[in-house]
Amino acid sequence: MVLPLVDEHNPKCYLCHEGFENLEKLREHQNLKHKEFFESHENEMNREPAPGDVTVF
C-alpha cells in the first residue's frame, strides 16, 4: 500500500496501518484496540545485545 506524501509525517499503527494526527491519539488507539497484543508481548521485550553484536568503547 502506498500513502501520499502528505501523510508521511503522521504516526501510523504498525498493527492495523491506521494513520493518526499525533502520538497521543496513536497511544490511545493502541491501548484500546490492541491491548491484548501488547499485554501478551509485554514480557518478551528485553533490551539486550543480539548474538554477534560487537561493543565499541
PyRosetta script that sets phi, psi and omega in degrees:
from pyrosetta import init, pose_from_sequence

init()
pose = pose_from_sequence("MVLPLVDEHNPKCYLCHEGFENLEKLREHQNLKHKEFFESHENEMNREPAPGDVTVF")
pose.set_psi(1, 134.2)
pose.set_omega(1, -178.8)
pose.set_phi(2, -113.3)
pose.set_psi(2, 127.5)
pose.set_omega(2, 178.3)
pose.set_phi(3, -98.1)
pose.set_psi(3, 151.0)
pose.set_omega(3, 175.4)
pose.set_phi(4, -65.9)
pose.set_psi(4, 157.2)
pose.set_omega(4, -177.7)
pose.set_phi(5, -61.8)
pose.set_psi(5, -25.3)
pose.set_omega(5, -178.5)
pose.set_phi(6, -69.0)
pose.set_psi(6, -20.3)
pose.set_omega(6, -178.4)
pose.set_phi(7, -95.5)
pose.set_psi(7, -2.0)
pose.set_omega(7, -174.1)
pose.set_phi(8, -70.2)
pose.set_psi(8, -23.0)
pose.set_omega(8, -179.7)
pose.set_phi(9, -84.1)
pose.set_psi(9, -11.5)
pose.set_omega(9, -180.0)
pose.set_phi(10, -84.7)
pose.set_psi(10, 141.0)
pose.set_omega(10, 176.5)
pose.set_phi(11, -67.3)
pose.set_psi(11, 149.8)
pose.set_omega(11, -176.8)
pose.set_phi(12, -134.5)
pose.set_psi(12, 138.2)
pose.set_omega(12, 177.7)
pose.set_phi(13, -70.8)
pose.set_psi(13, 125.7)
pose.set_omega(13, -178.3)
pose.set_phi(14, -80.7)
pose.set_psi(14, -5.2)
pose.set_omega(14, 177.2)
pose.set_phi(15, -91.6)
pose.set_psi(15, -41.3)
pose.set_omega(15, -178.2)
pose.set_phi(16, -119.2)
pose.set_psi(16, -0.9)
pose.set_omega(16, 176.8)
pose.set_phi(17, 61.7)
pose.set_psi(17, 28.0)
pose.set_omega(17, 176.8)
pose.set_phi(18, -88.9)
pose.set_psi(18, 135.0)
pose.set_omega(18, -178.5)
pose.set_phi(19, -89.3)
pose.set_psi(19, 152.6)
pose.set_omega(19, -178.6)
pose.set_phi(20, -135.6)
pose.set_psi(20, 161.7)
pose.set_omega(20, -178.3)
pose.set_phi(21, -72.6)
pose.set_psi(21, -38.2)
pose.set_omega(21, -178.1)
pose.set_phi(22, -149.8)
pose.set_psi(22, 175.8)
pose.set_omega(22, -177.0)
pose.set_phi(23, -68.5)
pose.set_psi(23, -31.9)
pose.set_omega(23, 179.5)
pose.set_phi(24, -62.4)
pose.set_psi(24, -43.5)
pose.set_omega(24, 178.9)
pose.set_phi(25, -67.8)
pose.set_psi(25, -34.4)
pose.set_omega(25, 175.9)
pose.set_phi(26, -64.6)
pose.set_psi(26, -44.5)
pose.set_omega(26, 178.1)
pose.set_phi(27, -61.7)
pose.set_psi(27, -42.7)
pose.set_omega(27, 177.9)
pose.set_phi(28, -60.8)
pose.set_psi(28, -44.2)
pose.set_omega(28, 179.7)
pose.set_phi(29, -60.8)
pose.set_psi(29, -47.1)
pose.set_omega(29, -178.0)
pose.set_phi(30, -67.1)
pose.set_psi(30, -35.1)
pose.set_omega(30, 178.1)
pose.set_phi(31, -70.6)
pose.set_psi(31, -29.3)
pose.set_omega(31, -179.0)
pose.set_phi(32, -89.2)
pose.set_psi(32, -49.6)
pose.set_omega(32, -171.6)
pose.set_phi(33, -89.6)
pose.set_psi(33, -30.2)
pose.set_omega(33, -174.8)
pose.set_phi(34, -118.7)
pose.set_psi(34, 28.2)
pose.set_omega(34, -176.6)
pose.set_phi(35, -59.2)
pose.set_psi(35, -40.3)
pose.set_omega(35, -178.7)
pose.set_phi(36, -63.7)
pose.set_psi(36, -40.0)
pose.set_omega(36, -179.7)
pose.set_phi(37, -62.3)
pose.set_psi(37, -47.5)
pose.set_omega(37, -177.6)
pose.set_phi(38, -69.6)
pose.set_psi(38, -34.6)
pose.set_omega(38, 177.5)
pose.set_phi(39, -68.7)
pose.set_psi(39, -38.2)
pose.set_omega(39, -178.8)
pose.set_phi(40, -73.2)
pose.set_psi(40, -26.7)
pose.set_omega(40, -179.3)
pose.set_phi(41, -101.7)
pose.set_psi(41, 9.4)
pose.set_omega(41, -177.0)
pose.set_phi(42, -62.2)
pose.set_psi(42, -42.0)
pose.set_omega(42, -176.9)
pose.set_phi(43, -79.3)
pose.set_psi(43, -16.7)
pose.set_omega(43, -178.1)
pose.set_phi(44, -82.0)
pose.set_psi(44, -11.8)
pose.set_omega(44, -176.8)
pose.set_phi(45, -84.1)
pose.set_psi(45, 83.1)
pose.set_omega(45, 176.7)
pose.set_phi(46, -104.6)
pose.set_psi(46, 139.8)
pose.set_omega(46, -177.0)
pose.set_phi(47, -105.2)
pose.set_psi(47, 90.1)
pose.set_omega(47, 178.1)
pose.set_phi(48, -142.3)
pose.set_psi(48, 160.2)
pose.set_omega(48, -179.7)
pose.set_phi(49, -63.8)
pose.set_psi(49, 144.3)
pose.set_omega(49, 176.4)
pose.set_phi(50, -76.1)
pose.set_psi(50, 155.2)
pose.set_omega(50, 177.2)
pose.set_phi(51, -58.3)
pose.set_psi(51, 132.7)
pose.set_omega(51, 179.6)
pose.set_phi(52, 93.9)
pose.set_psi(52, -6.3)
pose.set_omega(52, 177.8)
pose.set_phi(53, -68.5)
pose.set_psi(53, 143.7)
pose.set_omega(53, -180.0)
pose.set_phi(54, -110.4)
pose.set_psi(54, 131.2)
pose.set_omega(54, 178.7)
pose.set_phi(55, -90.9)
pose.set_psi(55, 129.3)
pose.set_omega(55, 178.9)
pose.set_phi(56, -109.0)
pose.set_psi(56, 127.9)
pose.set_omega(56, 180.0)
pose.set_phi(57, -98.5)
pose.dump_pdb("model.pdb")
